[in-house]
């Protein structure tokens, strides 16, 4: 199962409700000081 991030508190260029789906950006956010500003959301993809 894959996941994306949903912003729950605005930071940088991201507003509350934005969804981050780029794998490199997700890794950078989770490894940095803004990890507490997002939640993981499961993504069901076909294929």
C-alpha positions as CSV (number, residue, x, y, z in Angstrom):
1,X,0.0,0.0,0.0
2,X,1.3,3.4,-0.9
3,X,0.7,6.6,1.1
4,X,0.7,10.3,0.6
5,X,0.9,13.2,3.0
6,X,-1.9,15.6,3.9
7,X,-0.9,18.9,5.4
8,X,-2.8,19.6,8.7
9,X,-0.8,22.8,9.7
10,X,0.5,25.1,7.0
11,X,4.3,25.4,6.5
12,X,6.5,26.7,3.8
13,X,4.7,26.6,0.5
14,X,2.1,24.2,1.7
15,X,-1.4,25.2,2.9
16,X,-3.7,23.1,5.2
17,X,-5.4,20.5,3.1
18,X,-2.6,20.2,0.5
19,X,-1.6,16.6,-0.5
20,X,2.0,15.7,-1.2
21,X,2.5,12.7,-3.4
22,X,6.1,13.0,-4.7
23,X,8.1,10.2,-3.0
24,X,11.3,12.4,-2.6
25,X,9.3,15.3,-1.1
26,X,7.5,12.9,1.3
27,X,10.8,11.6,2.5
28,X,12.3,15.1,3.0
29,X,9.2,16.3,5.0
30,X,9.1,13.2,7.2
31,X,12.9,13.5,7.9
32,X,12.7,17.2,8.7
33,X,11.2,19.6,11.3
34,X,7.8,19.7,9.5
35,X,7.0,16.1,10.0
36,X,4.5,17.1,12.7
37,X,2.6,19.2,10.3
38,X,1.4,16.3,8.1
39,X,-0.5,13.0,8.4
40,X,-0.1,9.9,6.2
41,X,-3.0,8.9,4.1
42,X,-3.3,5.5,2.5
43,X,-3.7,5.5,-1.3
44,X,-5.3,2.6,-3.2
45,X,-4.1,2.6,-6.8
46,X,-5.1,0.2,-9.5
47,X,-2.4,-1.8,-11.3
